[in-house]
Amino acid sequence: MTRETLDRQIHHIQDEVLLLGSMVEQAMLKSVDALKRRDLKASRTLYEEDALINEKRFAIENAILILIATQQPMARDLRSLAAMLEVITELERMGDYAKGIGKVNIRLGDHTIPIPYREIDLMADLAVSMLHRSLSAFINEDAGQASAIPLEDDKVDDLYNHVTRSLVNAMIANPENIDAANLLMWVAHNLERMADRVTNICERTVFIATGELLELESNDDDLDDDRE
């Protein structure tokens, strides 16, 4: 295989990774929108879309493994392909988070618990924005941008804490809200974990660019040594 052919195949796989990322971004935004509108049909549709995300992930993984096995890429190319295997795993898990929010909406049914929609909306927008830019940095091997994005996780954490306090207050005000509030805490948890997984993608970008696998930190990491 010529250098040009190998580059073309790697670029094609990168395009597929970006497509998978776009599918995940849309799934998350749709899941939160369905929750806001209490649209159970839209939440059920997320199950079908999650199957497509899974199929895309495995198709990309298969293409990468075939390329590694048949062409035996070295050095930077091998780092890039190995990193893409990690990134698509992160993306598939984020897709599961979107599906999980859909499950919450369905299980809530017609419960009338006050839902902190504004904060949940902001969490989703921030997490999706972080993901979109992290994938751009990944494809462009931009270690500088990748190192900066995890610092934004603090904003997501602040919103997560706000949602949690709001739901605890709802439980205190009315014990009948306990089950529904616990479900909604999973919505906030999934969005918070999505932002954390963006950091993992950023670490892979730095790995490709520098050859070093570093743990990127947010501003509050020194206050929370046990964070996943």
C-alpha positions in Angstrom: 0.0 0.0 0.0 1.3 3.4 -0.9 1.5 6.3 1.6 -1.2 8.1 -0.3 -3.5 5.1 -0.1 -2.9 4.6 3.6 -3.6 8.3 4.3 -6.8 8.1 2.3 -8.0 5.1 4.3 -7.1 6.8 7.6 -8.9 10.0 6.6 -12.0 7.9 5.7 -12.0 6.4 9.1 -11.6 9.8 10.7 -14.6 11.0 8.7 -16.6 8.0 10.1 -15.5 8.9 13.7 -16.8 12.5 13.1 -20.1 11.1 11.8 -20.4 8.9 14.9 -19.7 11.9 17.0 -22.5 13.8 15.2 -24.9 11.0 15.8 -24.1 11.0 19.5 -24.4 14.8 19.7 -27.9 14.7 18.1 -29.0 11.8 20.3 -28.1 13.7 23.5 -29.8 16.9 22.4 -32.9 14.9 21.3 -33.1 13.0 24.6 -33.1 16.3 26.6 -35.6 17.9 24.3 -37.9 14.9 24.6 -37.6 15.1 28.4 -38.5 18.8 28.3 -41.5 18.2 26.1 -42.3 14.9 28.0 -42.5 13.3 24.6 -42.5 9.6 25.3 -42.6 8.6 21.6 -39.5 10.6 20.9 -37.7 8.9 23.8 -38.7 5.5 22.5 -37.2 6.5 19.1 -33.9 6.9 20.8 -33.7 3.2 21.3 -33.6 2.7 17.5 -31.1 5.5 17.1 -28.9 4.0 19.7 -28.8 0.7 17.8 -27.5 2.7 14.8 -24.8 4.3 17.0 -23.7 0.9 18.1 -23.6 -0.4 14.5 -21.5 2.5 13.4 -19.1 2.1 16.3 -18.5 -1.6 15.5 -18.1 -0.9 11.8 -15.4 1.7 12.5 -13.7 -0.7 15.0 -13.7 -3.5 12.3 -12.2 -1.1 9.7 -9.5 0.0 12.1 -8.6 -3.6 13.0 -8.5 -4.7 9.4 -6.2 -1.8 8.5 -3.8 -2.5 11.4 -3.7 -6.2 10.6 -3.2 -5.9 6.9 -1.0 -2.8 6.7 0.9 -2.9 10.0 1.1 0.9 10.3 3.9 2.3 12.5 4.6 5.2 14.9 2.2 8.1 14.5 -0.3 6.2 12.3 -0.5 3.4 14.8 -1.0 5.8 17.6 -3.8 7.5 15.7 -5.6 4.3 14.9 -5.2 3.0 18.5 -6.6 6.3 19.8 -9.6 6.1 17.5 -10.5 2.7 19.0 -10.6 4.4 22.4 -12.6 7.4 21.1 -15.3 5.4 19.4 -15.7 3.4 22.7 -16.2 6.7 24.5 -18.7 7.9 21.9 -20.7 4.7 22.1 -21.0 5.1 25.9 -22.2 8.7 25.5 -24.9 7.3 23.2 -25.9 5.0 26.0 -26.2 8.1 28.3 -28.7 9.6 25.8 -30.7 6.4 25.7 -30.6 6.4 29.5 -32.2 9.9 29.6 -34.9 8.6 27.3 -35.5 5.7 29.7 -35.9 8.2 32.5 -38.5 10.2 30.6 -40.5 7.0 29.9 -40.4 5.9 33.5 -41.4 9.3 34.8 -44.7 8.9 32.9 -47.1 11.7 33.9 -45.3 12.5 37.2 -45.6 16.2 37.9 -42.3 16.7 39.8 -40.7 20.2 39.2 -37.8 19.6 36.8 -34.9 22.0 36.6 -35.1 22.2 32.8 -32.9 25.3 32.4 -29.9 23.7 34.2 -30.3 20.4 32.4 -30.6 22.2 29.1 -27.4 24.1 29.8 -25.6 20.9 30.9 -26.5 19.3 27.6 -25.5 22.3 25.5 -22.1 22.5 27.3 -21.4 18.8 27.1 -22.3 18.6 23.4 -20.2 21.7 22.6 -17.2 20.2 24.5 -17.6 17.0 22.6 -17.9 18.7 19.2 -14.7 20.7 19.8 -12.9 17.8 21.3 -13.5 15.8 18.1 -12.3 18.7 16.0 -9.1 18.9 18.1 -8.7 15.1 17.8 -8.9 15.0 14.0 -6.6 18.1 13.7 -4.2 16.7 16.4 -4.5 20.0 18.2 -3.0 19.3 21.6 -3.4 22.9 22.8 -7.2 23.0 22.2 -7.5 19.5 23.7 -5.7 20.6 26.8 -8.0 23.6 27.3 -11.4 21.9 26.9 -11.4 19.9 30.1 -11.2 23.1 32.1 -14.8 23.8 31.0 -15.9 20.7 32.9 -16.2 22.9 36.0 -19.2 24.6 34.5 -20.9 21.3 34.0 -20.1 20.2 37.5 -21.6 23.4 39.0 -24.8 22.9 37.1 -24.8 19.2 38.2 -24.6 20.4 41.8 -27.4 22.9 41.2 -29.7 20.2 39.7 -28.9 17.8 42.6 -29.8 20.5 45.2 -33.0 21.3 43.4 -34.1 17.7 43.3 -33.2 17.1 47.0 -35.3 20.1 47.9 -38.2 18.7 45.9 -37.9 15.4 47.8 -37.9 17.3 51.1 -40.9 19.4 50.2 -42.9 16.3 49.1 -41.7 12.7 49.8 -43.9 11.5 47.0 -41.2 13.0 44.7 -38.4 10.8 45.9 -38.6 8.1 43.2 -39.0 10.7 40.3 -36.2 12.8 41.8 -33.9 9.8 41.9 -34.6 9.2 38.2 -33.9 12.8 37.3 -30.6 12.7 39.2 -29.6 10.1 36.6 -30.2 12.6 33.9 -27.8 15.0 35.5 -25.4 12.2 36.2 -25.4 11.1 32.5 -24.7 14.6 31.3 -21.9 15.1 33.9 -20.3 11.8 32.8 -20.6 12.8 29.2 -18.4 15.8 29.9 -15.9 13.6 31.8 -15.6 11.3 28.8 -14.9 14.3 26.6 -11.8 14.7 28.8 -10.7 11.2 27.9 -11.0 12.1 24.2 -8.8 15.1 24.8 -6.2 13.0 26.5 -6.1 10.8 23.4 -5.5 13.8 21.2 -2.5 14.8 23.3 -1.3 11.2 23.0 -1.4 11.4 19.2 0.3 14.8 19.0 3.0 14.2 21.6 3.3 10.4 22.1 2.6 11.0 25.9 -0.6 9.7 27.6 -1.2 12.4 30.2 -4.1 12.8 32.6 -5.7 16.2 31.9 -7.1 18.0 34.8 -9.9 20.5 35.4 -9.7 23.3 37.9 -11.2 21.4 40.7 -9.3 18.1 40.4 -7.0 19.1 43.3 -10.1 19.3 45.5 -11.4 15.9 44.5 -8.7 13.3 44.2 -11.2 10.4 44.1 -13.0 11.6 40.9 -13.3 9.0 38.2 
